Amino acid sequence: MNLESFTKAVKEKVGDRDIIKTAEEIPISCFELHNAVRGDISKVEDYLILCKWLGMRPGFFLDQEAGEPAPVTMADGLERIAKMELELAELRHSLIKANLEAQPEGGKVRQALDIVVEMLYFKQWHRSEGKFADLLDLLAPELYQMWQRDGVQKVYETLNGPEPEDCEVES
């Protein structure tokens, strides 16, 4: 058993909190928690209770050799995951921004995104048909011309195949 690692994990989790209140929350006697913080664990039951409180399986410390690094508690793991997710979101944002900035000023994707973001930001739903027409013209001019000439149903059928008879789309 790696008692040093177990003791370190208990000390870190107790931290600066009041030992009596912490013992009541676990639940374990204040005396046994105090002993565990000092590296003395005498009862298997207390060890099992403290492992559960630490979020560690009991075998973890038993399988460790003395001198191995301290374990990662569940709370530590969740905190690390949250930090990594935030870093990933920031990286994703940076990559999207870099990609948009690398496109030429008249890049279609950038223009399309500007149209969509403008609609969402200003909530100008009354202008949405015109904005969607702008998007269609920007991204697929041939479909825009078809829409102008033959109506939206023809464009829909071109992209998705004909609709069943009972589900007509208005032009």
N, C-alpha and C positions, 0 to 999 in steps of 0.2 A: 504494500500500500504506500502511496505517496502522500504521507501525512502533511508534508510541507505544502504541497499543492492544494490539498483540501483546506488547510488552515488559511492559506492565502485567499482562497475563494470565499471562505466564510468572512474573513476580515474585510475584504473589499465590499461584500454585499451589506454587511452591517454598517460599514463606513462610519459616519459621524452621528448616526442615529442613536437614540436612547436605547440602551441594551435591554432594559426592563420591558419597554413597549414593544421592541422588536421580538423579544422572546415570547410575549403574549400573542403576537401576530403569527408566529411560526406554526404551531404552538410547541413550546419546549420550555423547560424551567430556565430561569435566568441564570442559575448556577451552571447548568450544562452548556448554555450558550457561551457564557463567560469562559468556561473551560475550553470549548471548541475554538474560540478566538485565540486562546493561548497555545493551542496545539495539542490539547489533551481531550481525547474522545474515549470514554470508557464503556458506553453502552451502544450495542448494535442498533437498538431502537432509535436512539438519538441521532446516530449516523444516518440512518434511513430517512428520518424526518428532515434532517438538514440537507441531505442530497435532494430531496423533493423540493424543498424551499429554494435551493440553488438552481433548480431546473436541470439537474444532472442525474444520469442513471447511476445507481450505487456502484456498479462494477467499474465505472470510469476511473475512480481514484484507486480502486484495488488493482486494476490492470496496469496502472502507471508505475514506472520505476521512479525512485527518488531522483530528483534533479531534472525531471522532465518539465517542460513549460506548464504554467498554470492553465487550467481549462478555460474554455470560453463558455460562459453561462448563457442561458437562453436569452436573457435580457441583453447581454452583450452582443449576441448573435443577431438579434432583431435590430438593435441599434446600428450595427455594422451594415446590415441589409438595407435599412432605411437610408443610411449615408451613401451607400453605393447606388441606390435607386436615384437619389438626388443628383449625384455626380453623373450618372448615365443620362438623366433628363437634361442636365446642363450641356453635356457633350452632344446629345441629339440636337438641342437647340443651336449650338455652335456650328454643327455640320450643316443643318438646314440653312442657317444664315450665311455661311460661307458659300454654299452651293448657289443660293439666290444672288449673292453679291458677285459670284464668278460669271453669271450669265450676262450676256450683252444686254444693254439697256432695254432693247425691244424684245427680250426673251418671252416666249409665249407663256411659260409656266409662271413667271413672275407677274405678267399682266393678268393672267387668270386668277392668281392668288389675290392680287390687288382688288379685283372686281368682287370676289367672294368676301374678302375681309371687309371691304367697304359696305357691302350689304349687311353683313353680320354686325359690324360696329355701329353703323348708323340706323340699323333696324328699319331700313326703307323697303318694307315688303311691298308697298304699292308700286315700287319701281322694279320689282323682281323679274317680271316677264321681260322687260327690256334688258336687264342685266344678264339674264340667262341667254337671251338672244345674242348679246355681245360675246358671252363666253363661247357659245356655239360657233359664232362667226370666227372668233379667234382660234379655236382649237380644231374646227372642222368646217371650213368655209363651204365645202360641197353640201354638207348636211344643212347648213344655214340657208343656202340657196333652195334646197329641196323644201325646207320648212316654209320659206317665203312663197314658193310656187305651189306646193301640194299640201301643206298643212302638217301639223305635228304628228298625226297618226301615221303618215307615210314615213316620217323620220323614225318613229318608234318601231314600226314594222321592219324597216331597213336594218335597225340595230338588233332587234329581238325576235323577228319573225312575226307573222300575223297573229293578232289577238283572237281568242275564241269569240264566236258570234255574240255571246251574251255579255261581252266586256268591251264595248266600243269606246274609243278615246275620242273626246271632242276635238275638232280642228280649230 
